[in-house]
């Protein structure tokens, strides 16, 4: 049994989706950011950085999205290519790409004022969107090869991570009219459309109010 500290449509959503794919029992404990829950001593004992997500496990708390997903994949068969298989290396490469490269880029889209202040927002956003487009193009090329770990019928932990990142790039963009939608990557969009149609994923989308096409065609 796991316990996930959760805020809807934050990074804990990625972990919640992965747990649903695995059929892993999990208690969802909601947090209130505005009430200061992430700064409470109890939460800081689980994640000293005071960030989302945290998954409480029999081995103790795990934080950082990529770390949680990798931890889960090592304990639930089918959530990632097995060690010593030929698919393991590319899967790990793209998992860490998503965690270390794509995720920070998406957060820069959401908050272009952070790197250089308000005066530099427009210039930063233009560069960030170009970087994001390039990164999505890399993932789209991978998707055209149809690796098993991007199969929406038997998704690895990487599928929900990519799904949420492409969602956020649209709904968190300062100007939705200029947001880069999943339509820019048709193979990825098809994967996400099949993924969001999975009953357990659709149920989470309804519960969290994400809309009928939360990943393939997200709307603000």
C-alpha positions in Angstrom: 0.0 0.0 0.0 1.2 3.5 -0.9 0.3 6.9 0.2 0.5 9.8 -2.3 0.5 13.4 -1.1 -1.4 15.1 -3.9 -2.5 18.4 -5.4 -4.7 18.0 -8.5 -2.9 18.6 -11.8 0.5 19.1 -10.1 3.3 16.7 -10.6 1.7 14.2 -8.2 -0.8 13.6 -11.0 2.0 11.9 -13.0 2.5 9.5 -10.1 -1.2 8.9 -9.6 -1.6 8.0 -13.2 1.3 5.6 -13.1 -0.1 3.9 -9.9 -3.4 3.5 -11.7 -1.7 1.9 -14.6 0.0 -0.5 -12.3 -3.2 -1.3 -10.4 -1.3 -0.5 -7.2 -3.4 0.3 -4.1 -2.8 3.8 -3.0 -4.3 6.3 -0.5 -4.5 9.8 -1.9 -4.0 12.5 0.7 -4.9 15.9 -0.6 -2.7 18.9 0.2 -3.6 22.6 0.3 -0.8 24.7 -1.1 -2.5 28.0 -0.1 -2.8 26.8 3.4 0.9 26.1 3.6 0.7 22.3 3.7 4.0 22.0 1.8 5.8 24.0 4.5 4.4 22.1 7.4 7.0 20.2 9.6 5.2 16.9 8.8 5.5 17.4 5.1 9.1 18.7 5.3 10.0 15.5 7.1 8.9 13.6 4.0 10.4 16.0 1.5 12.9 18.5 2.9 12.5 20.6 -0.3 8.8 21.1 0.3 7.8 20.1 -3.2 5.3 17.8 -4.9 5.2 14.9 -5.2 6.0 12.5 -2.3 5.1 8.9 -2.3 5.2 7.1 1.0 6.3 3.5 0.5 7.2 0.5 2.7 10.8 1.6 2.1 10.1 5.1 3.3 9.2 8.3 1.5 10.4 8.9 -2.1 10.4 12.3 -3.7 11.3 13.8 -7.1 9.0 12.7 -9.9 11.7 10.8 -11.9 12.9 9.0 -8.8 9.4 7.9 -7.8 8.6 6.6 -11.3 11.9 4.7 -11.5 11.3 3.2 -8.0 7.8 2.1 -9.0 9.1 0.6 -12.3 11.6 -1.6 -10.3 8.8 -3.0 -8.2 5.9 -3.5 -10.6 6.6 -5.6 -13.7 5.5 -4.1 -16.9 6.0 -0.4 -15.9 9.4 -0.3 -17.7 11.7 -2.6 -19.8 13.3 -5.1 -17.5 17.0 -4.7 -16.6 19.4 -6.5 -19.0 17.0 -6.1 -21.9 17.9 -4.1 -25.0 15.0 -1.7 -24.5 16.2 -0.6 -21.0 18.9 1.8 -22.1 16.7 3.9 -24.5 13.9 3.9 -21.9 16.2 5.2 -19.2 17.6 7.8 -21.5 14.2 9.2 -22.4 12.9 9.0 -18.9 15.8 11.1 -17.6 15.4 13.4 -20.7 11.8 14.0 -19.6 12.7 14.6 -16.0 15.8 16.7 -16.5 15.2 18.5 -19.8 11.6 18.6 -20.8 10.1 19.1 -17.3 12.3 22.2 -16.6 11.4 23.6 -20.0 7.7 23.3 -19.4 8.1 25.0 -16.1 9.9 27.9 -17.9 6.9 28.1 -20.3 4.6 28.4 -17.2 6.9 30.9 -15.5 9.0 32.8 -18.0 9.6 35.6 -15.5 11.7 33.4 -13.3 14.9 33.3 -15.2 15.4 37.0 -15.8 12.6 38.9 -14.2 9.5 40.5 -15.7 11.4 42.7 -18.1 12.9 39.7 -19.9 9.7 37.6 -20.0 8.9 38.0 -23.7 12.5 37.2 -24.8 12.7 34.2 -22.4 9.4 32.8 -23.5 10.3 33.0 -27.2 13.5 31.0 -26.6 11.8 28.6 -24.3 9.1 27.8 -26.8 11.7 27.2 -29.5 13.5 24.8 -27.1 10.3 23.1 -26.3 9.4 22.6 -29.9 12.8 21.0 -30.5 12.4 18.7 -27.5 9.0 17.6 -28.6 10.4 16.9 -32.1 12.9 14.5 -30.5 10.2 12.7 -28.7 8.0 12.6 -31.8 10.9 10.9 -33.7 11.1 8.3 -31.0 7.3 7.8 -31.1 7.5 7.0 -34.9 9.6 3.9 -34.0 6.8 2.6 -31.8 8.9 1.4 -28.8 7.0 -0.9 -26.5 7.5 1.5 -23.6 5.4 4.1 -25.4 2.5 1.6 -26.1 -0.6 3.2 -24.6 -2.2 -0.2 -24.2 0.6 -1.3 -21.8 2.2 2.0 -20.8 5.5 2.4 -19.0 5.9 5.1 -16.4 7.2 7.4 -19.1 3.8 7.7 -20.8 2.0 9.6 -18.0 5.1 11.8 -17.5 5.1 12.8 -21.2 1.3 13.2 -21.1 1.3 15.7 -18.3 4.2 17.6 -19.7 2.4 18.1 -23.1 -0.7 19.1 -21.1 1.0 21.7 -19.0 2.8 23.2 -22.0 -0.7 24.2 -23.2 -2.7 25.0 -20.1 0.1 26.9 -18.3 1.3 28.9 -21.2 1.0 32.7 -20.6 -0.7 33.1 -24.0 -2.8 30.1 -24.9 -3.1 31.4 -28.5 0.6 30.8 -29.0 0.9 27.5 -27.1 2.4 24.5 -28.8 -0.2 21.8 -28.7 0.2 18.0 -29.1 -1.0 18.5 -32.7 2.5 19.5 -33.5 3.5 15.9 -32.7 0.9 13.6 -34.4 2.4 10.3 -33.3 2.6 11.5 -29.7 -0.9 12.9 -29.9 -2.2 9.5 -31.0 -0.5 7.8 -28.1 -2.0 10.3 -25.7 -5.5 9.9 -27.2 -5.3 6.2 -26.6 -3.9 6.6 -23.2 -6.5 9.1 -21.9 -9.2 6.6 -23.1 -8.0 3.9 -20.7 -10.9 3.6 -18.1 -8.7 4.1 -15.1 -7.1 7.2 -16.7 -10.4 8.6 -17.8 -11.7 8.2 -14.3 -8.9 10.2 -12.8 -9.4 12.9 -15.4 -13.0 13.2 -14.5 -12.2 13.3 -10.7 -9.6 16.0 -11.2 -11.7 18.0 -13.7 -9.1 17.8 -16.5 -11.6 17.7 -19.4 -12.5 15.0 -21.9 -9.2 15.1 -23.8 -6.7 16.2 -21.1 -3.6 15.1 -22.8 -4.2 14.8 -26.6 -6.1 18.2 -26.8 -5.8 20.0 -23.5 -7.8 23.2 -22.9 -7.4 25.9 -20.4 
